[in-house]
Amino acid sequence: MESVKSPFISVIAAVYNGEEYLRLAMESVLNQSFKDIEFVIVDDCSTDQTPAIIASYRDSRIVYIRNPMNLGQTPSLNVALNAAKGKYIARMDADDIYLPGKLEKQYEFMEEHPDIAVSGTAGIKIDEEGNEISVYSPPSSFRDAYFNIFFRSPLIHVSVICRRSALVEMGGYDEKYPFRADFALWSKLVINHYKITSIKDKLIKYRELTCSPSHPQKLFSLGQETAEILYSNISTLLDIPFTKQECKEIVFMLIPSSGIGVQALAGVYLNLRKIAKKAYSGYIPPRISLMLTSMLFWSVAKRCVYLKSQGQALFFFRDFYTVSKYFFKDPAVPVLYVGANVVGLAEDHNLFLIKKYMAKYVFKIFYRKKAG
């Protein structure tokens, strides 16, 4: 009997009541220029039209699995992973979009770089209507991705392509993490001496929904999981004494609704510099130093905008001046840098308001210098 050839890439997805965007997501996969794929879709007991939508596609590359009971996303991804036969595993969600050429470019990259276990891409964040919100470009070198695992996930989950052999060796996704199983998996790979990275091409659109885990209403549960992973990464790889509370403050640095204060933000900045110095073997590259400076001032800006939206007293200039005076001899320099680069860090619709505050703050700094 002639053996059936395994596909080069298995695209895996776990879906629950995904009828609204499912067709768009499926077609973006099935219409890829790279055709040697299977599309493993695990339906986690959907009660909407999800099963009917999947059944409407007469494509032999689709492998449909329906769970006998609702398991949740992480166990469902393991069901898909166990069913997958491809050399490579790519991820997909029911509300996201592959851009043309994604799988072909990633396949070629992985074939040319046998030392890489997981590769992601840059991505375009969109809202429920498909409008572009921002662009995010994860680290494109292993060293920068390595540094990222000490304060955030270094990859966009839905963008990745992975060597199935490496995922199987790691035991798949850790099911104790409902929200951050992807970050836990990347961390485990790095701890076990695998390399991860991203290519610079924007090859996906990933959707932010008001009911998604990335929305502020669910950020605290996600943050708790992330902090636990950070604590493990720092303890295992860097051997730096860190508390779990300090790890939580790192996670919530850019989440103003967490209630983090200005002094805590300053402490996070110093801790991140300590981590960077260890991760980069005693020397912090200038681009990393500038990135951390930007994150510090951006977090102060987001905190002030959030407080204003809650009707609380707004001390934007005081907070900015306090932080910059505390860390820098000439506070105008980092603020000018942040003002010039803040667009690249923007992730919400308060960007105009934040830029306005920054411009006023820079003006005040120079006005005080001139008056003095």
C-alpha positions in Angstrom: 0.0 0.0 0.0 1.4 3.4 -0.9 2.0 5.6 2.1 0.3 9.0 2.3 2.8 11.9 2.2 2.7 14.1 5.3 2.2 17.9 4.6 5.1 20.2 5.2 3.0 22.6 7.4 0.1 21.8 9.8 -1.9 25.0 10.6 -3.6 24.4 13.9 -6.6 26.4 15.4 -8.9 26.0 18.4 -12.2 27.7 17.9 -15.2 28.3 20.2 -18.2 30.2 18.8 -16.1 31.9 16.2 -18.8 32.4 13.4 -18.3 36.1 13.0 -14.8 36.1 11.6 -14.2 32.4 10.9 -14.7 32.5 7.1 -12.2 35.3 6.7 -9.7 33.5 8.8 -10.1 30.1 7.0 -9.9 31.6 3.6 -6.7 33.5 4.5 -5.2 30.1 5.3 -6.6 28.1 2.4 -5.7 30.7 -0.2 -2.0 30.9 0.8 0.5 30.5 -2.0 2.1 27.6 -0.1 -0.3 24.7 -0.8 1.3 21.7 0.9 -0.6 22.2 4.2 -3.2 20.6 6.4 -5.6 22.8 8.5 -6.4 21.2 11.8 -9.4 22.9 13.4 -10.5 21.8 16.8 -14.1 22.9 17.6 -14.4 23.3 21.4 -18.1 22.5 21.5 -19.3 25.6 19.7 -23.1 26.4 20.0 -23.2 28.8 17.0 -22.7 28.3 13.3 -19.1 27.4 13.6 -19.5 23.6 12.7 -21.7 24.5 9.6 -19.2 27.1 8.4 -16.3 24.6 8.6 -18.4 21.9 6.9 -19.2 24.3 4.0 -15.6 24.1 2.8 -14.9 21.1 0.5 -11.2 21.2 0.9 -9.4 17.9 1.7 -6.7 19.8 3.6 -9.1 20.6 6.4 -9.0 18.2 9.4 -12.1 18.9 11.6 -12.1 17.7 15.2 -15.0 18.4 17.6 -14.2 18.0 21.3 -16.7 15.8 23.3 -16.9 18.5 25.9 -15.7 22.1 26.3 -12.0 21.9 27.2 -10.8 25.5 26.8 -8.2 26.9 24.4 -5.0 25.4 25.7 -6.1 21.8 25.9 -7.8 22.2 22.5 -4.5 23.4 21.0 -2.9 20.2 22.4 -5.6 18.1 20.7 -4.7 19.9 17.4 -1.0 19.5 18.0 -1.4 15.7 18.7 -3.4 15.3 15.4 -1.0 17.4 13.3 1.4 15.5 10.9 3.4 18.3 9.4 7.1 19.0 9.8 6.2 22.5 10.9 3.3 23.8 13.1 1.7 27.2 12.3 -0.9 28.8 14.6 -4.2 30.4 13.6 -7.1 31.9 15.5 -10.7 32.2 14.3 -10.7 36.0 14.3 -7.2 36.7 12.8 -5.9 36.9 9.2 -2.9 35.5 7.3 -1.6 38.0 4.8 -0.6 36.7 1.3 2.7 34.8 1.2 2.9 34.2 5.0 3.4 30.5 5.0 5.7 30.5 2.0 8.1 33.1 3.4 8.2 31.4 6.8 8.7 27.9 5.3 11.7 29.2 3.3 13.1 30.9 6.4 12.9 27.8 8.6 14.4 25.6 5.9 17.3 28.1 5.6 17.8 28.4 9.3 17.8 24.9 10.8 19.0 26.3 14.2 15.7 28.2 14.7 12.9 26.3 16.5 10.2 28.9 16.3 9.9 32.0 14.1 7.2 34.7 14.2 6.5 37.7 12.1 5.6 41.3 12.6 1.8 42.0 12.7 -0.9 44.6 12.3 -3.3 44.9 15.2 -6.9 45.5 14.0 -10.2 46.2 15.8 -13.6 44.5 15.5 -14.3 46.3 12.2 -10.9 45.5 10.6 -9.5 49.0 11.1 -5.8 49.1 11.7 -4.8 50.2 15.2 -1.0 49.7 15.3 1.9 47.7 14.0 4.0 45.5 16.3 7.4 44.2 15.3 8.8 41.6 17.7 12.6 41.1 18.1 14.3 39.9 14.9 17.4 38.6 16.6 17.7 35.7 19.1 19.6 37.8 21.7 16.8 40.5 21.7 14.1 37.7 21.9 16.0 36.2 24.8 16.0 39.5 26.6 12.2 39.9 26.0 11.3 36.7 27.8 12.2 38.5 31.0 9.4 41.1 30.7 7.0 40.0 27.9 6.3 37.4 25.3 8.9 37.8 22.4 6.5 36.5 19.7 3.0 37.1 18.4 1.4 33.7 18.9 -0.8 33.6 15.8 2.2 34.6 13.7 4.5 31.7 14.6 5.7 28.6 12.7 7.5 26.0 14.8 9.3 22.7 14.3 6.9 20.1 15.4 9.7 18.0 16.8 10.7 20.7 19.3 7.1 21.3 20.5 6.6 17.5 21.0 9.8 17.3 23.0 8.5 20.1 25.2 5.3 18.3 25.8 3.1 20.8 23.9 1.3 23.6 25.6 1.2 23.7 29.4 -2.5 23.4 30.3 -2.1 25.1 33.7 -2.0 28.4 31.7 -5.4 29.3 30.1 -4.1 32.6 28.8 -0.3 32.5 28.6 0.5 28.9 27.4 2.3 30.4 24.4 4.6 32.5 26.5 5.3 29.5 28.8 6.1 27.4 25.7 8.6 29.9 24.2 10.2 30.3 27.7 10.6 26.5 28.1 12.2 26.2 24.6 14.7 28.9 25.4 15.5 27.4 28.8 16.2 24.1 26.9 18.6 25.9 24.6 16.3 26.3 21.5 16.4 29.5 19.5 13.4 31.7 18.7 13.1 34.8 16.6 10.9 36.8 14.2 11.2 38.0 10.7 10.5 41.7 10.0 7.8 41.2 7.4 4.2 42.1 8.4 2.4 38.8 7.6 -0.6 38.7 9.8 -3.5 40.8 11.1 -4.5 40.0 14.6 -7.7 41.3 16.1 -8.3 42.9 19.4 -11.9 42.2 20.6 -13.6 43.8 23.6 -14.2 40.2 24.9 -10.7 38.9 24.1 -8.0 38.0 26.7 -6.0 41.1 25.5 -8.8 43.4 26.6 -8.3 45.3 30.0 -11.2 43.4 31.6 -9.2 40.1 31.4 -5.7 41.6 31.7 -5.3 40.8 35.4 -5.7 37.1 35.0 -3.3 37.2 32.0 -0.9 39.3 34.1 -0.8 36.9 37.0 0.2 34.1 34.6 2.8 36.3 32.9 4.3 37.3 36.2 4.6 33.6 37.2 6.4 32.8 33.9 8.7 35.9 34.3 9.6 34.8 37.9 10.6 31.3 36.6 12.6 32.7 33.6 14.5 35.2 35.8 15.2 32.7 38.5 16.3 29.9 36.1 18.3 31.8 33.5 19.7 34.9 35.2 20.1 34.0 38.9 19.1 37.5 39.9 17.2 37.8 43.2 13.7 39.0 42.2 10.4 38.8 44.1 7.1 37.8 42.6 5.8 41.3 43.4 8.6 42.8 41.3 7.6 40.5 38.5 4.0 41.6 38.7 5.1 45.3 38.6 7.0 44.5 35.4 3.9 43.0 33.8 1.6 45.8 34.8 4.1 48.6 33.8 2.0 49.5 30.7 -1.4 48.7 32.2 -2.4 51.8 34.0 -5.7 50.3 35.3 -3.6 48.1 37.5 -3.0 51.1 39.8 0.8 51.1 39.6 2.3 54.3 40.9 5.1 56.5 39.6 7.7 55.3 42.2 6.9 51.7 41.3 7.3 52.5 37.6 10.7 54.0 38.4 11.6 50.8 40.2 10.5 48.7 37.2 12.8 50.7 35.0 15.8 50.1 37.2 15.0 46.4 37.4 14.7 46.1 33.6 18.1 47.8 33.3 19.5 45.2 35.8 18.0 42.4 33.8 19.3 43.9 30.5 22.8 44.2 31.8 22.8 40.5 32.8 21.1 39.3 29.6 23.6 41.2 27.4 26.6 40.0 29.3 27.4 43.2 31.2 26.7 45.7 28.4 23.3 47.3 27.6 23.2 48.1 23.9 22.1 51.7 23.2 19.0 50.6 21.3 17.9 48.6 24.4 18.6 51.5 26.7 16.5 53.8 24.5 13.7 51.3 24.4 13.6 51.0 28.2 13.6 54.8 28.5 10.7 55.0 26.0 8.8 52.4 28.0 9.3 54.3 31.2 7.9 57.6 29.9 5.2 55.9 27.9 4.0 54.1 31.0 3.8 57.5 32.9 1.9 59.0 29.9 -0.6 56.1 29.8 -1.1 56.3 33.6 -1.9 60.0 33.4 -4.4 59.5 30.5 -6.1 56.7 32.4 -6.4 58.8 35.6 -7.9 61.6 33.5 -10.4 59.2 32.0 -11.4 58.2 35.5 -12.0 61.8 36.6 -9.0 61.7 38.9 -6.5 64.5 39.4 -4.0 64.7 36.6 -0.4 65.3 37.5 1.2 64.6 34.1 3.9 67.3 34.2 4.8 66.6 37.8 5.1 62.9 37.3 7.1 63.3 34.1 9.4 65.9 35.6 9.9 63.8 38.8 10.8 60.7 36.8 13.1 62.4 34.3 14.8 64.6 37.0 15.4 61.5 39.1 17.1 59.5 36.3 18.7 62.0 33.9 20.8 65.1 34.2 19.1 66.7 31.2 15.4 65.6 31.2 14.7 67.2 27.9 16.8 64.7 26.0 14.9 61.5 26.8 11.5 63.3 26.5 12.4 64.6 23.1 13.4 61.1 22.1 10.2 59.7 23.4 8.2 62.4 21.6 9.8 61.5 18.3 9.3 57.8 18.7 6.0 57.5 20.6 4.1 56.6 17.5 6.0 53.3 17.3 4.8 52.4 20.9 1.2 53.5 20.4 -1.3 50.8 21.2 -4.5 52.6 22.0 -6.7 55.4 20.8 -5.4 58.0 23.4 -2.3 58.6 21.3 -3.3 62.1 20.3 -3.9 63.1 23.9 -0.6 61.6 25.1 1.4 63.4 22.3 -0.3 66.6 23.2 0.8 66.2 26.9 4.3 65.3 25.8 4.6 68.4 23.6 3.5 70.6 26.5 5.9 68.9 28.8 8.9 69.4 26.5 7.9 73.1 26.1 7.8 73.5 29.9 11.2 71.9 30.3 12.8 74.3 27.8 10.8 77.3 29.2 12.1 76.6 32.7 15.7 76.2 31.4 15.4 79.6 29.5 13.8 81.3 32.5 16.5 80.0 34.8 
